[in-house]
Amino acid sequence: MKYAIQVPALFDGEKMLERRCIVVEDQHVVASLRKEDVPDGIPVTVLDKGVIAPGFVDLQVNGG
């Protein structure tokens, strides 16, 4: 299944982007696009607030 989510702000790991869509396919983010660049036929869910950002996981172990 392929779908897009439009968000007011998207942090791509380096900079904050405004009014972007992420395209999700098989539970993986496959693209970050402007809404007008999302291909026809892909359903878009619009979120009116919030920020999407990568999930950072810190696996540091001290004193092991």
C-alpha positions as CSV (number, residue, x, y, z in Angstrom):
1,M,0.0,0.0,0.0
2,K,1.3,3.5,-0.9
3,Y,0.1,6.7,0.6
4,A,1.3,10.2,1.5
5,I,1.1,12.3,4.6
6,Q,1.3,16.1,4.4
7,V,2.7,17.9,7.4
8,P,3.3,21.6,8.2
9,A,6.9,20.8,9.1
10,L,9.4,18.0,8.2
11,F,12.9,17.7,9.7
12,D,15.0,15.8,7.3
13,G,18.0,15.3,9.6
14,E,19.7,18.5,8.5
15,K,17.0,21.2,7.9
16,M,13.4,22.0,8.6
17,L,11.2,21.9,5.5
18,E,7.7,23.5,5.4
19,R,4.5,22.0,3.9
20,R,6.0,18.7,2.7
21,C,4.6,15.3,2.1
22,I,6.2,12.0,3.0
23,V,5.4,9.1,0.8
24,V,5.0,5.7,2.5
25,E,5.2,2.4,0.8
26,D,5.1,-1.0,2.6
27,Q,5.6,0.8,6.0
28,H,8.8,2.6,4.7
29,V,9.2,6.3,3.9
30,V,10.3,6.3,0.3
31,A,10.2,10.0,-0.6
32,S,9.8,13.6,0.7
33,L,8.0,15.7,-1.8
34,R,6.0,18.9,-2.2
35,K,2.3,18.2,-2.3
36,E,2.0,19.2,-6.0
37,D,4.7,16.6,-6.8
38,V,2.9,13.6,-5.3
39,P,1.9,11.4,-8.1
40,D,-1.8,11.2,-9.0
41,G,-3.7,8.2,-7.4
42,I,-1.7,8.3,-4.1
43,P,-4.1,9.2,-1.3
44,V,-2.8,12.1,0.9
45,T,-3.7,12.6,4.5
46,V,-3.3,16.2,5.7
47,L,-2.1,16.9,9.2
48,D,-2.8,20.5,10.3
49,K,-0.2,20.6,13.1
50,G,3.0,18.9,14.2
51,V,6.4,18.0,12.9
52,I,7.7,14.8,11.4
53,A,11.3,13.9,12.2
54,P,13.5,10.9,12.1
55,G,13.4,8.6,15.1
56,F,16.9,8.7,16.6
57,V,17.9,5.8,18.9
58,D,20.9,6.1,21.2
59,L,22.4,2.6,21.8
60,Q,25.2,3.8,24.0
61,V,26.0,1.5,26.9
62,N,28.2,2.7,29.8
63,G,29.9,0.6,32.4
64,G,29.2,-2.8,30.7
